[in-house]
Amino acid sequence: MGKQAAIELISKSIHSGCFADKIDKEMRFNVYEDDLITDNFTASFDTCCDRSDLSQLNKEHQNGNLSIIEDITDSHYTHIVKDIDGQYYAVQFKDGDLADQ
């Protein structure tokens, strides 16, 4: 991700997300197509983040502790991120505060 894109994300909040798993190339062929979100990650669409998960991710994002791993272009979600505990998520960044939903 470019520096300008990273700067633009600072003013945004995570509004939705789900847990994601990193997969290797061999596992990619054993994944349902609907679960594949990028070449390297699957998303667990049935295990969406609840409000406390989103709140924690937003805190980490605002404190600079959330790692942006990958952009997603063809999904409801916009990025793959990794929290300070090493858990991956597919998330949607949007303008505004999570409380505005």
MODANOR-V844185 format. One record per residue. N is the residue number from 0. RES is the residue in one letter. SS is DSSP state (2 for helix, 1 for strand, 0 for the rest). PSI is psi in whole degrees, 0 to 359 (NA if undefined). Layout:
n: {N N}
res: {RES RES}
ss: {SS SS}
psi: {PSI PSI}
This chain:
n: {0 1 2 3 4 5 6 7 8 9 10 11 12 13 14 15 16 17 18 19 20 21 22 23 24 25 26 27 28 29 30 31 32 33 34 35 36 37 38 39 40 41 42 43 44 45 46 47 48 49 50 51 52 53 54 55 56 57 58 59 60 61 62 63 64 65 66 67 68 69 70 71 72 73 74 75 76 77 78 79 80 81 82 83 84 85 86 87 88 89 90 91 92 93 94 95 96 97 98 99 100}
res: {M G K Q A A I E L I S K S I H S G C F A D K I D K E M R F N V Y E D D L I T D N F T A S F D T C C D R S D L S Q L N K E H Q N G N L S I I E D I T D S H Y T H I V K D I D G Q Y Y A V Q F K D G D L A D Q}
ss: {0 0 2 2 2 2 2 2 2 2 0 1 1 1 1 1 1 1 1 1 1 1 0 0 0 0 2 2 2 2 0 0 2 2 2 1 0 0 0 0 1 1 1 1 1 1 1 1 0 0 2 2 2 2 2 2 2 2 2 2 2 2 0 0 0 0 1 1 1 1 1 0 0 0 0 0 0 0 1 1 1 1 0 0 0 0 0 1 1 1 1 1 1 1 1 0 0 2 2 2 0}
psi: {137 162 319 318 322 320 319 328 337 323 359 163 157 122 336 161 167 161 146 157 140 137 153 172 324 322 337 328 348 10 138 137 323 335 343 119 330 180 338 354 146 152 137 84 340 357 68 155 140 179 326 323 313 321 315 318 319 322 314 321 313 331 357 18 0 125 126 114 316 144 147 130 334 52 166 326 154 337 154 129 162 129 180 343 358 5 136 147 148 123 161 116 136 161 149 171 150 326 344 354 NA}
